[in-house]
Amino acid sequence: MGGYGDVQLLRDDGLRLDGRKLDEMRPVSIEAGILPAADGSAMVTHGLNVAVAAVYGPMEAHPRKIQRQDRAVIDVRYNMAPFSTGDRIRPGYNRRSREISKVTAEALESVVLVERYPRSKIRVEIEILAAEAGTRCAGITAAAVALADAGIPMRDLIVGVASGKVEDTVVLDLDKAEDNYGQADLPVGILPNTGEIAFLQMDGDLSPDEYNLAMEYNFKAAAEIHEIMVDALKRRYEGGEN
Amino acid sequence: MVELVPTLLRQELARLAEDDQRLDGREQWEGRDVSLEIDCLYNAEGSAKVVMGKTIVYAGVKFELRTPWPDRPTQGSLMCGAELRPVAHRKYEPGPPSPQSIELGRVVDRGIRESGCIDMESLCIVPGEKVWGVMIDIHVLSDGGNIFDACGLAAIAALRTAIVPAERFDVGEDYKLKVNGTPIMASFTRVGGRYIYDPSEEEELGGDERIHITLGDEGHLHSLQKGLRGVFTPAEFAEIFEVAHQRCGDLRTLVANQEGN
């Protein structure tokens, strides 16, 4: 986490700088099937974050060496657009995006019924168009909706959510300032129906009690976002706007 | 896939062309509906989204402080780049920028740069020391054909909404970037032997060479590009130039209308 101590993140009335309560998440909206060229797609707006995911496949897995004889591989690319942050990001892969892509792929492989598609590849492209803390979580949520939109069989959806700690207080869904000056960040990918966890990262400093509270917040938020995901998919397939 | 399909598609496109028809029912010089959204991306200093049929393109503008080139101490710089990321179509592979995406970015860049719509001297803060570098990044999210025109439109529309973030860089107050003009691109592809305006994905797949024309407000040419294998006659160019003139005018009006809202 960044430096802390000198920036006030909680107001005197106990609310956060943007007026949210400790266990209140930023507004989330989701649209499925937004990219005509893709087999499945979704756009997730989470606070000021905008994440778009496209799914292609299942398709032939190449290069050949990535093929698995008994299952499909999921090839995830998480990428931030050059204009998505305060200072322009040089286009291209970096260490951060490689790591996020890897753990996101592994999380998605935990829910997709990959054994149905041996020797094939499912491509998941996550593009961050606007970033304001929490892009990997928005990306995971978008990827899950896009996979479902592509009709790829899954055990469950995955919801990306994060909690953290600012001024020694556990809060749900860190915004930019809280992420920069806070004390901990705990992003997870939750399977909303089974209550299992497929994605887990953390950095900073949390006591066991703080961890438990942060996880409790995460599960609460995951249930809320899950409803929005299901609603987006229903609108798409019940002859809604698209 | 890309090599097998066109044989049948080409025959079909040629048959339609004989009857002066197109696969999606459009007239020869008819474009698809274009929707333009401006100022749509948080964090970008200027932004635009263009939807043309199945094509979706975003453009975002960012600024940076840099030292000027030694031979142009009083001029800032403009750079326009396009990314054809694998998100946009199953045909795009990950990896370093492909020749196609470099061509795309450079053709859009030339149209904007050569129109002179940005006065490079106005980007100077301290001569010889500090100037603004303006970067337009184009992100193609869905390639449904004719991404050139979509990218050109998104780039100039984004640039025209840009606010120079001087406060953030501690060099004065934010102000709107001065953009004198709206250069617009029009693209044509030879399909079934004749040129058509605004090719769809299928028309590009089963078509031949393409021509891109960027025109300024006064109707002057600012960039031309011929791509892919094939030749054309001066008479053919004269015909599409007339069409380009009209279509560019229509799109310029669209930009102005969006800005008026």
HADDOCK unambig.tbl for C-alpha pairs under 7 A between the chains (distance, minus, plus):
assign (segid A and resid 35 and name CA) (segid B and resid 142 and name CA) 5.83 0.50 0.50
assign (segid A and resid 36 and name CA) (segid B and resid 54 and name CA) 5.42 0.50 0.50
assign (segid A and resid 36 and name CA) (segid B and resid 142 and name CA) 6.55 0.50 0.50
assign (segid A and resid 37 and name CA) (segid B and resid 54 and name CA) 6.87 0.50 0.50
assign (segid A and resid 37 and name CA) (segid B and resid 88 and name CA) 6.72 0.50 0.50
assign (segid A and resid 37 and name CA) (segid B and resid 89 and name CA) 5.72 0.50 0.50
assign (segid A and resid 37 and name CA) (segid B and resid 142 and name CA) 5.44 0.50 0.50
assign (segid A and resid 37 and name CA) (segid B and resid 143 and name CA) 6.31 0.50 0.50
assign (segid A and resid 37 and name CA) (segid B and resid 144 and name CA) 6.43 0.50 0.50
assign (segid A and resid 38 and name CA) (segid B and resid 89 and name CA) 6.50 0.50 0.50
assign (segid A and resid 48 and name CA) (segid B and resid 42 and name CA) 6.91 0.50 0.50
assign (segid A and resid 54 and name CA) (segid B and resid 87 and name CA) 5.80 0.50 0.50
assign (segid A and resid 56 and name CA) (segid B and resid 90 and name CA) 6.42 0.50 0.50
assign (segid A and resid 82 and name CA) (segid B and resid 137 and name CA) 6.59 0.50 0.50
assign (segid A and resid 83 and name CA) (segid B and resid 43 and name CA) 6.76 0.50 0.50
assign (segid A and resid 83 and name CA) (segid B and resid 44 and name CA) 5.20 0.50 0.50
assign (segid A and resid 83 and name CA) (segid B and resid 60 and name CA) 5.42 0.50 0.50
assign (segid A and resid 83 and name CA) (segid B and resid 61 and name CA) 6.54 0.50 0.50
assign (segid A and resid 83 and name CA) (segid B and resid 62 and name CA) 6.20 0.50 0.50
assign (segid A and resid 83 and name CA) (segid B and resid 137 and name CA) 6.92 0.50 0.50
assign (segid A and resid 84 and name CA) (segid B and resid 43 and name CA) 5.82 0.50 0.50
assign (segid A and resid 84 and name CA) (segid B and resid 44 and name CA) 6.44 0.50 0.50
assign (segid A and resid 85 and name CA) (segid B and resid 43 and name CA) 5.48 0.50 0.50
assign (segid A and resid 86 and name CA) (segid B and resid 43 and name CA) 5.71 0.50 0.50
assign (segid A and resid 88 and name CA) (segid B and resid 62 and name CA) 6.07 0.50 0.50
assign (segid A and resid 125 and name CA) (segid B and resid 86 and name CA) 6.92 0.50 0.50
assign (segid A and resid 125 and name CA) (segid B and resid 87 and name CA) 5.21 0.50 0.50
assign (segid A and resid 130 and name CA) (segid B and resid 41 and name CA) 6.43 0.50 0.50
assign (segid A and resid 130 and name CA) (segid B and resid 42 and name CA) 5.84 0.50 0.50
assign (segid A and resid 130 and name CA) (segid B and resid 43 and name CA) 6.32 0.50 0.50
